């Protein structure tokens, strides 16, 4: 089995890139299941019905999120009805939606959970304790278990990887929009990458217009962020899973960058 995880989709350009490259990769590489982080898919922050539907139309099977999940109030109208849209499970109290899902594929139940880090992020419940609670529930239902850990610091994501090594099939980090070069199979068999990277306009600062970011950094004054336009980058990993053992045997980084003519490198 091959499962592809696609990094944070940013705005209209990110959705276009996702719709363009996901079907091609799925056909060429024999991808069985696609998981994508879509929390920036609607104009750079949050979800709308349209942005979520375009991810599904582009080939997403499961959509994860992060700290921007609530930024568009539209999400409250549909998050409870979406079986494969998940938000960080460590929101305190009775938050809308759910923090993990089970996706049936052939004879397997694929479990995907979503957690948010706390370093330089909103002060949610402890993800290192929450993941233990989730595992107790998911192990009853799932043959394979994956985590999207939406966190700011590399250290927090790496620490989570070590905590889960050998206990889940794979873990990907999201949020920082820059793909890391450390994709590997950890010693006890968990496929891991610190950050998937971004799917969205690369002539930008993490998907935002460069002049807006430079103004804020140079003046320390507020400015309204706008999603950039232009050619996109597509960032992902493909995990290969042994069907007999449900363990990862390979993790491969995917990094496609368009130029002005739209040709991916």
N, C-alpha and C positions, 0 to 999 in steps of 0.2 A: 504494500500500500504506500502511496505517496500523498503527503499532505503539505499544502503550500500555505505559508503565513505571509500576509502582505502588510507592509508597514503603513503607518498613519496616512490615510487619504486626505489630502488638503484641498478643499474647495472644488469648484467646477472643473478646473484643469486636472486635478487629481482623479476625479470621477471619470473624466474622459480617458485618462491614461489607464485607469483600472479596467474600464470597459474595452479598451483597445488591446491591451497586452494579456489580460487574464485568459480569455478564450484561446489565444494562440499558445500560451505556455501550457495550458491545460491539455490541448491536443498534442503538442509536440513532445511534452515531457511525461505524458500519461498521469496527470494529476487526478487524484480521486476526490479530494475534499479541499476546499479553499476557505481559510479563515482570514478575515481582514479587520484591521482596526479602523473604524469609521468615525471616530469622535470629532474629527475636524472636517467632515465631509460637506457640511452646509456652510458655505462662505467662511470657512476656516474655524468655525466653532460650533459644535453640536450637530444634531440631526434634525432634518425635516422629513416629512413623508416622502418627498421627492428624492432627497439625497439617499435615503435608505433604499428606496425602490431601485434607484440606479445602480447601487452596489449589488443588489440581488440580480438585476438584469445583466450585470457584467460578469456574474459567475460566483458571487459570494454564497457560501453555504451557512457560515456562522459569522456574525459581526460582533466585535468586541468594542470597548470604549475606554473612558478614563475620566479625568477631572473635568472635561468639557461636556460631559454627557447631558447635563441639564441646561446648557446655555441657550438652546432654542426651546421655548416652552411647548412647542408642538409635540415634542417627544412624549410628554405626559399623556397625550391623547392615544398613543399606540404602544408604548413600551410594554405594558402588561399583556398585550395581545400577541406579541412577537416571540415565538418559541426559541428563536435562534439569535436574538439580539440580547446581549448581556452587558451589565455595568459592573463596576468594581463591587465585589461582595463585601468589602469591609466598610461600606457606609454604615453609620450607626443607626439604630432604630429600624423602623419599618419603611425603608426606602422603596419607591416604586421599582418595578422590574425585578430581575433576579441576577445573581452573581455567577451562575454557572448553568450549563445546559448539557443535554445528552443528545447527540446527533447519531441516529441509526444509519449505518452504512453496511449493506450486505449483512453479514452475520455478526458485525461488531457494533458495540455501543461506544461512540467516541465522546468523551467528556472534555469540555473546555471550560475553564474558570478564568475569571478576571479579578485582579486585585490592583489597588493603588498603593504606591509607596508613600512615605510620610516625610522624607527629607526634602525640604523646600517645596512641599506640596500641602494641600489641605490636611488638617489634623484628623484623619479618619482612624478607625480602630486598627490595632496592631495587625499588619498583614502576616507576620510570622506566626502569630497565634491563630489567626483566622484560617490560614491555609491548612492547619492541622484539623480544624473543625470540618472544613470542606472535604478533605481527604477521607475522613471517616464516613461521610455520606456518599461520596462519589465512588469509593471502592466497592460499594454494594451493587452499583449499577453499571459501572463502566469497565470496558476492556482496556481502553487506552485513556490516559489523562494528560491534558496539556494546560499550561498556564500562560496567559498574557499578563505580565507584570508591568503595569504602567507607572514608571517611576523616573525621577529626575537624575539621581546619582548612579554612576556605574557601580559603586561599592555596594549599595543596597540591593541592586539587581544580582550582582555576583554572589552576595551572601545568600540570597534566596535560592540561587542555583545550587549552591553547596548543601543547603538544608534539604533540598528535594532530590538530589542526585540519587538515582536508583529507585526512587519512589514514584516518579511520574515518567511518562514517555518523552515529553519535551517541554521546554520553557523558552519563551521569547520575551525580550524586553521591548517596550514601546515608550513613546512620549518625547524623546529628545530629537527625533527627526533626522538623525545622522547615523547611517549604518556603521556598526562596529565590525572589526576584522577578526573577531574571536569565535566564530561559529565552530563548534566542536561537539564531540560526544564525551561527556564527563566520565570519570573513571568507573562509576557504577552503572553507566549506560544511558543517562539522560541526555538527549539532544539539547543544545543550549546556544543562545546568542544574546549578548547584552542589549543590543538594540537593533531592530529590523531596519530602521531608517524610514524615509518618507516616500510617499507616492504623490507627487504634486510638482508645482513649478520650481525648477532648480535655480533660475535666475532670481533669487529671493534670499531672504534670511528666514530659513525654516518655513518657507511658504508665504511669508508676508513681504509686501513691497519693500525694497531695500531703502528707499528714501524715507519711509515712515520710521523704520527702525533706526536709521542713522540720525534722524532728527531727534528722536527720543534719547538716544545714547549721547549725542553731542550737547543737547540742551537740558537734559533731565526734566523736560516738560512733557505733559501728556499729549498724546496724539491718537487719533482713531486708526487702528490697524486695518489695512485692506489686503485681501489675498492677491498675490501677484498673478500675472498672466505669463504667456509664453511657453516654451518647450518644457516638458516634464521629465522627472526621474521616476523610475519604478523600482521599488526596493522590496525584497522578499527573501524568504528561505524555503527550500524544499527539503522536507524530512522524509527519508525512506524508512519504512517500518517493516520488520519481519513479521509476516502474518502468523507464523507459528508461535512466536514468543511475545509478540506485541512490544518488542523493544526496538529502539531506533538503531539503525545500522549506518546511517549517513545523514549529514546535514550539509546542504550546499547553498551558498549565498547567490542571490540573483540581484544584479544591479544594471538596469538599462537606463541610458540617458539619451534623450532626444536632442537633436540640434534644430536649427530653425526650419530645416526642410522636413522635420518630423521623423527622420530616420533614427531608429534606436541604435546605439553603439553596442 
